[in-house]
Amino acid sequence: MKGLTALRAVVVTAVAAGLVYGSNQVDVTADWSRSGDRAAARASTAAMNTTLVCPGPDRPGAPGQDQSPQQVAVSSGVAPTAWIGGSGAGSLQFTRLPANGSGAPQERTSSAENERTDLSGAGALRLTGAGSLARGVAALQYAVDDEPTVAGLVMNACSAPTKDAWLPIGGNQAGRLGRVVLSNPTQTPVTVDVAVVGHAGEVADKGANGVVVPPGDRVVVGVGDFDGSLADAMVHVTSRGGSVGVTGFDVWMTGETPSGAAASAPAQAGTDLILPAFQVTTGTPRVRVAVPGGEAATVRVRLVDADGLVVADEVQDVPAGATGSVALQGVPAGWYALRVTSEQPVAAAAMTSAVATGRSDISWSTSADGTEGVVGTPLPMLPAGVRTTISLYSPDKPATVELVTTGDGGRTQQVQVEADRETRLEVTGRTGVWVRVRSGSVHAALASSGRDSAGPLLEVAALEPVVVKSDLRESTAELD
């Protein structure tokens, strides 16, 4: 019909759209000549929510662990208001998954920008930012365990639900135990496959296929008891019928001596991966690599220090559909960034032990997405002997960022991140750290290391970009 214009598409886009739960592209057919349709389209944009999932305590709900007294804390926060816009009107909604699970908190809504939530019992936590607080929201789960069968610092950024993720978990050492926590924040059941992949590919009798995670609920899947073919295992999690929150946990006991505990963030495969923070202590560090596709991959791993020096550069072939590890020889102790490249998509991670013998702790460094926008997190409250730093890495060209720390002694500073070198900044004692990229692109990770009265503590958490704005783009066309 001549003269009739139609709204062909309303596309809601978000910076770092991977953190927006639900579709980030919405196609709407509407009569553009009707003001009601225009208002409805704009209202749908204003009502966009951001959902993050924190796994909660991993032991309650696992077989034989129902009475575990494990407790964790979740720090939630929002990026500086000047960066995310809006009037400040909005809310953060906290919901336990399942809603009737034991342990605080019950469902509640808060407008606070910085808040700590303590969790116990079997259940995850869904954090939903609405209104202006759909932008800039981030959360961090952490705990210092000191129990007879598990000890160490465990810390992970709460993340958006996903349909496909890789996790480094476990090894072939005696006393090694891994768990995968699956959290379903949706209103429909989701079916999940948890595959354990080793040197010869997927192992049929490990992991679990067809795990149904009920709506608004959580399931813990145990993996472990690995032989030599799984010394460099990676866990591949895929879902059908919806997205799920995914987090891995790795616990290691050497006899009766705790060797550490760590969380593992969900990671995607890619051809150029940045692991912004990785500590080498003693021995020969190894980088685990998984090749998801049907072609073998030639993988290059480079370890870069704060001066931009490439202290290790190794190339190795990894078979299709399998895992391998790349050894980095002759590396001095210290903090580094890792860059993993390949012509075929791969997933990669690297583990560190705090000390070589006796009571220790472990951490997994995983890849972090780059951003030209905002990245950051609220910070953990840790023992006095533990330092916390944020690591930034800018591949190929320099970046300029504005860094804001909150809490006592917090300040704003401009930081030049030189190309291809590990840049670390101290944030110990602050309540939050936020980075806005002014030019270039950066990848970020949070690292905490030190000691408490019981022994060494170490953990690295990759940080993903946060949503900072939404835009409404309208396109119109005439109909003949």
Summary of the structure (lengths in Angstrom):
residues: 480
radius of gyration: 22.2
end to end distance: 5.0
largest distance: 80.6
contacts: 1807
relative contact order: 0.17
helix: 5%
strand: 56%
